[in-house]
């Protein structure tokens, strides 16, 4: 089962909940796809 949760804050990619698992990251009230979240964390280092 797949349900649309929202869009990535950075690139507008659609984020889904698939079988109970979010295929992105939610942090500080913002939703990110996995790629944008990884890039964000790399910049923080």
Secondary structure, DSSP 8 states (H G I E B T S, - for coil): -EEEEEE-TTT--EEEEETTEESEEEETTEEEEHHHHHHHHHHH-
